Amino acid sequence: MLSYLSERNIAGNKIKYIRFERKTLDYGTQNVFQFKNLQEIIVFLSKFENKNVLSTLGSNALMELQKIEERNNLFVRILPTISSIQNAEELGYLPKNIIAMQGPFSKEMNVAILKSYKID
């Protein structure tokens, strides 16, 4: 985890704080795609059918992600809170497609999830 001292000007007052950021994991470039927004992801994935897809975007993106679920088998990794799981179920996600876990996640854990759920 990286941390650094930062400063912000809020309502005319300088506020000092320590910012913590997770170290970015390098997964290489093979079969790695970058997108500017969720709509680009949905367009990209709509080109495929019957693929296992994993979303780690959280419960706030579940409604938009339903467009992916219509053509593919979508798994969602969300926080293990009652509200997140209830939201997923109310939107029609099956329990078998809900992975309720809290990070941070190591590269090894992410790879294990991809293999376990046969993510394409």
C-alpha positions as CSV (number, residue, x, y, z in Angstrom):
1,M,0.0,0.0,0.0
2,L,1.3,3.4,-0.9
3,S,0.7,6.4,1.3
4,Y,1.6,10.1,0.9
5,L,0.8,13.4,2.5
6,S,-1.5,15.6,0.6
7,E,-3.2,18.9,1.0
8,R,-6.6,20.2,-0.1
9,N,-8.2,23.6,0.0
10,I,-11.7,23.2,1.4
11,A,-13.9,26.2,2.1
12,G,-10.8,28.4,2.2
13,N,-9.0,26.1,4.7
14,K,-6.0,24.1,3.9
15,I,-6.6,20.5,5.1
16,K,-3.7,18.1,5.3
17,Y,-4.4,14.4,5.1
18,I,-2.7,11.1,4.4
19,R,-3.8,9.4,1.3
20,F,-3.6,5.6,1.0
21,E,-3.6,3.8,-2.4
22,R,-3.3,0.2,-3.3
23,K,-0.4,-0.8,-5.4
24,T,-1.4,-1.3,-9.0
25,L,-1.1,-4.9,-10.0
26,D,0.5,-5.7,-13.4
27,Y,-1.4,-8.4,-15.3
28,G,0.6,-7.8,-18.5
29,T,-0.9,-6.9,-21.9
30,Q,-1.9,-10.2,-23.3
31,N,-5.8,-10.3,-23.5
32,V,-6.0,-7.1,-21.5
33,F,-8.3,-4.4,-22.8
34,Q,-8.7,-0.9,-21.5
35,F,-12.0,1.1,-21.6
36,K,-12.9,4.7,-20.9
37,N,-16.3,3.9,-19.4
38,L,-18.9,1.3,-18.6
39,Q,-20.7,1.8,-21.9
40,E,-17.5,0.9,-23.9
41,I,-17.3,-2.3,-21.8
42,I,-20.9,-3.2,-22.5
43,V,-20.5,-2.6,-26.3
44,F,-17.3,-4.7,-26.3
45,L,-18.9,-7.6,-24.4
46,S,-22.1,-7.5,-26.5
47,K,-20.0,-8.9,-29.4
48,F,-19.7,-12.2,-27.6
49,E,-22.2,-14.8,-26.5
50,N,-22.2,-17.4,-23.9
51,K,-19.0,-16.3,-22.2
52,N,-18.3,-16.2,-18.4
53,V,-17.7,-12.6,-17.5
54,L,-16.6,-11.3,-14.1
55,S,-17.4,-7.8,-13.0
56,T,-15.5,-6.3,-10.1
57,L,-17.2,-2.9,-10.5
58,G,-19.3,-3.3,-7.4
59,S,-23.1,-3.1,-6.7
60,N,-23.6,0.4,-8.0
61,A,-22.9,-0.8,-11.6
62,L,-25.3,-3.8,-11.4
63,M,-28.2,-2.2,-13.2
64,E,-26.2,-1.2,-16.2
65,L,-24.4,-4.5,-16.3
66,Q,-27.7,-6.3,-16.9
67,K,-27.1,-5.5,-20.6
68,I,-24.1,-7.9,-20.5
69,E,-26.0,-10.6,-18.6
70,E,-28.6,-10.8,-21.4
71,R,-26.0,-12.4,-23.7
72,N,-23.4,-13.8,-21.3
73,N,-23.1,-15.6,-17.9
74,L,-22.2,-12.6,-15.7
75,F,-20.6,-13.1,-12.3
76,V,-20.4,-10.0,-10.0
77,R,-18.0,-9.5,-7.2
78,I,-19.6,-7.1,-4.7
79,L,-19.1,-6.3,-1.0
80,P,-20.6,-8.8,1.4
81,T,-23.2,-6.4,2.8
82,I,-26.9,-7.0,3.1
83,S,-27.7,-4.0,0.9
84,S,-25.3,-5.0,-1.9
85,I,-26.5,-8.6,-2.0
86,Q,-30.2,-7.6,-1.8
87,N,-29.7,-5.1,-4.6
88,A,-28.2,-7.8,-6.8
89,E,-31.0,-10.2,-6.0
90,E,-33.7,-7.6,-6.7
91,L,-32.1,-6.9,-10.1
92,G,-32.4,-10.6,-10.9
93,Y,-28.8,-11.9,-10.3
94,L,-28.8,-15.5,-9.2
95,P,-27.0,-16.4,-6.0
96,K,-24.6,-18.6,-8.0
97,N,-23.5,-15.5,-9.9
98,I,-22.9,-13.3,-6.8
99,I,-19.4,-13.4,-5.3
100,A,-19.6,-11.4,-2.0
101,M,-16.1,-10.6,-0.9
102,Q,-14.2,-7.6,0.5
103,G,-10.7,-6.8,-0.8
104,P,-8.0,-6.0,-1.1
105,F,-7.3,-8.9,-3.4
106,S,-3.9,-10.2,-4.4
107,K,-3.1,-11.2,-7.9
108,E,-3.1,-14.8,-6.8
109,M,-6.7,-14.4,-5.4
110,N,-7.9,-12.8,-8.6
111,V,-6.4,-15.6,-10.7
112,A,-8.0,-18.2,-8.5
113,I,-11.4,-16.6,-8.9
114,L,-10.9,-16.4,-12.7
115,K,-10.0,-20.1,-12.8
116,S,-12.7,-21.2,-10.3
117,Y,-15.5,-19.6,-12.2
118,K,-14.0,-20.4,-15.6
119,I,-14.1,-16.7,-16.6
120,D,-13.5,-16.2,-20.3
